[in-house]
Amino acid sequence: MSVNAPRSIDEYLKQLRSALASEDAALMQDALYDAEEYLRAEVASHPDRSEADVLELIASTYGAPDEVAAAYRDTEAKVKAALKTPAPVAAAQASGVRRFFAVFMDARAYTSLFYMLLTLATGIVYFTFVVTGLALSAGLAVLVIGIPFFLAFIGMARVLALGEGRLLEATTGERMPRRPVHPGPSASWLTRIADMLKDVRTWTTLLYLLLMLPLGILYFTIAVAGLAVALRLALAPLVLLVGDLGLLPLDPGMIQVGGFSYGSPHSVVAALLCMALGVVILTLMLHVARGIARAHARLAKALLVTS
């Protein structure tokens, strides 16, 4: 066993954290969870041996902290390469106009727009859950059931945060945790309560879930307003086509397109201009959706991921 070999689980995790210091915080959280889960299970399965002896045995199978860190880096690089969405247009050769409209070929733009529309529903659920949970935790604090209820509430909040992270990673591509934070060694309820109250991540997680309601309202409003304006303008020629073909009993003057009535001599030109403007607005909307989703993913990582 080398001089710097860890002699305890905490020391092993500290060395692993140091080896992954330059990596993504979400990757570090996953690696620390996997390592702690495995190490504590191995120590528990060898009650006749000391923790240092078990770690020495594990070093030849699971690996030393630097070896585990290297393995996670390699795996992460392979996963990123496999999941990376190819750029629709090579930025070096494409013109500015082509890059602007290339967003229609970017799948992340559509998933980001979907996320903006979804945040209203998730924001309502998260906000209701946190407000109800905090109110009941405070009300039940004087009763015996108050302690397990608070533990369950915080546990559910972390599960929601983990699910929110997986949704964000799927829609934006931002790396988020795939494992929760390990609860650590067994401890009494009062110790766990104290640890949760001292853990900054407990409060940042609840803050994030509360913020999702106002942010969800904002994102939903931007998405719906942008889509409504863009699609109404872009589909303007269809109104004229319906009237010209007599598919619906429309009277001249009933339909206004870009300030011109259907049947007027300038209605076709106005409709085409409206269609062009609608396409431009829709393109801008996709760019905005992609930017908002990326910024929100960074906010989520700052509040939900353990540093």
N, C-alpha and C positions, 0 to 999 in steps of 0.2 A: 504494500500500500504506500503511495507516494506521500511526501511530507505535507502537501497541500490538500490531500484527500479529505473530504468532509467526514466529520465524526458524528454528525447528527442530521436529522431531516431539515431542520431550520438552516443549518450551515450549507447543506446541499442546495436548497432552494435559493439561498443568498448568492451562491456561486453561479447558479443557473441564471438568475436575474441579471447578475453582472455580465455574464457572457452574452446575454441577449439585450444589453442596454441600448445598442444602436438600432435594434429592430423595431418593428411596429408594436405599439402597446397592446393591440389585440392579439397579435401572435404571442407576445410574452405571456399574456393572461392564459391563453390556451396551453402553452408549454408548462407553465407553473402548475396549472390544475392537473394535467396528465401526470406530471412527475410526482406531485404530492399524493394524488390518489393511488398511484402504484407503490410509492415508498411506504405509505402508511399501511396499505394492505399487506405488503411483504413483512413489515415489522410485526404486525398483528398475527401473522401466520407462523412466526418463529418466536413464541413467548419465552423459549428457553435460551435465547441469545440476546446479547446486548444490542442496542441500536447501532453502535459503531461496527460490530461484527456483521450485522445484516447489511449495512451499507457497503462494507468491503466486499461482501459476496455479490451484491447487486452491481457493483462497478464492472464486473466481468460479463454481465448479461444486459442490464438496462443501459449501462454506459456512464461515464463520468459526466459532470455538468457541461464541460466544453464539447464533448462528443454529442451529447443530446442537443445542445444548441446548434451545432453544425448540421445535424440531421434535420432539425426543424427548418433551418434556412434552406436546405436543398429541397425539402418537400414543398415549402412555401413557393419557391421559385418555379417548381414544376406545375403547381396548381395555378399560379398566376398565368403562366404561359398557356395552359390548357383552357382557362376561362376567359382569357383576354379577347375582347371584341375587336376584330380587325378594323382598322380605320377605313371608311368607305372611299376616301380619296387621299392620296399621298400629299401631305401638306406642303412638301417642298416644291412639287410641280404644279399644284392647283392654284388657280387665280383666287382673288379675294371673293368674287361673286360665287365661284364654284364651291369654295369652302363654306360660304354662307348657306347655300342651299343644300350642301351635303348632309346637313343635319337630318334631312328626311330619310337618309340611309342609316342613321345611327339608332340602334335599338334602345340604347340608354336614354335617348330623348323621350321615347314613348313610355318607357317604364317610369321615368322621372315624372312625366305628366300624370301617369296613373297614380303614382305615390302622392302627388299633390291633391288629387281628387279624393284619395283614400284617407288622408290625414284628418278630415273633418270627423269621420266616423271613429277612427282610432282615438282622436283627441277627446271626443265625448266620453268614450269608454275609459280611457286612462284618468281623465279628470274626475269622473264619478267614482272610480275605484279609490283614488287617493283621498279625496275628501271624505268619502264614507268610511274608509279604513282608519284615517286619523281620528275622525269623530268617535267611532266606536272604540278605538284603542284608548282614547282619553276617558271615555265614559266607563269602560270596563277596568280601568287601571286599579280601582280600589277593590276589585274582586279577584279571586284566585284565577279565574279564567282569562283575566286581562293579559297575563304574561304570555301564555301560549298563543293567544289571539294576535298579540303584537308580533311575535316571532313568525306566525303564519302570514300575517299581512306583509311584512318586509320580505319574506321569502317569495310570496306571490308577486310583489313589485319587481323583484330581481328576475323572476321568470318572464314577466311582461317585458322588461328591459332587454332580456336576451332575445326574445322573439322579435322585438322591434329592431334590434341590431341585425338579425338574420334577414328581415324584410328590407332594411336599408341596403344591406350588401347585395341582395338580389336585384334591387331596382337601380342602385347607383354605382355598384362596383367597388365601393369603399370597404376596405377590410374591417370587419367587425368581429367581436369574440364569438367563438363557436362553443365555448365552455364557460360555465359560471366561475366565480371565484370560489375556491375550495373553502369549506367552513372551518378547516383546521382540525386539531385533535378534539376528542369528545370533551365536553364541558357542561357545567350545570346551566340551567335556564337563566339564572341571574347573571352568570358570566357572559353568556351569549347576548343577553340584553345590553349589558354594559359595553361589550365589543361593538354591537350594532350602533349604539348611541355615539360611540367615539369614532366610528368609521365615517369619514367624509363622504364616501361613495353612497352610503345610505341616503343622505340628504340630497346629494346631487341627482341621484336616481329619481327620488320623489319630485324634485324640482323639474327635471326633464318631463316627467309624466304630466305635471301640472301645466307646463308651458305648451304642451302639445295641443291643448284646446285653442288658445289664441292663435298660435301658429297655424293650426289646422284651418281655422276660419279664414285667416289671411291667404294661405295657399289655395284653398278651395275657391275663394272669391276671385283671385288672380286667374286661376285656371279656367273657371267657368266664364268669366267676363271676356278673357282673351279668345277662347274658343268660340263663344257666341258671336263676337264681332267679326272674327276672321271667317267663320263658316257662312255667316249671312252675306258678307261681301263676296266671298269666293263662289257662292252658289247663285249669284244674281243672274247669270245668263240662263239658268234653268227656268227662272220665272218668265223670261221672254219666250223661251222655247215652248213652255206650256201654253202661253197665250197664242203664239203664232200657229201652233199645230191644232189648236182648238181642243186640247185634251181636257180642259176645264172651262166652264162658262165664265170666262173673265171678260169684263168690259174694258175697253180702252179708258185710261184715266184712273182705273181702280188700283193699279199697281204702280208704286213709285220705286224707281231704281236709280240711285245716285242723284236724286233730285229731278229725274225725268220720268214722265208717265209712260206706262206701257202703251205702245202704239204711236208714240211721238217719233219724229225722224231721227232724233239723237239718242234714242233709248239703247240701241245696240252698242254704240260707242261708250255710253255711260256704263253699261253692263260689263263690257270688257275691261274698262278701267277699274271698276269695282272688283272684278275677279282678280286682277293683277294685285290690287291693294290688299285684298283678302289673303292671297298667297303669301305676300310679304309679311303681313301681320301674323299669319300662322307659323311662318318660319321663325320670326322673332319669338313667338310664344314657345316654340320648342327649345330655342336657345335659352330663354329665361327659365324654363322648367328644368333643364339640365343644370344650369348654374345654381338655382335654388336648392335642388336636391343635393348637389355636391356640398354646398355650404351647410345645409342641415345635417348631412352625414358627419361633417367635421364637428359641429356643435354636439351631436349625439356622442361622438367618440370622446369629446372632452368631458362630458358629464357622466357617461355610463361606463367607460373603460378605466380599469385600475391602472394607474401609472407606475 
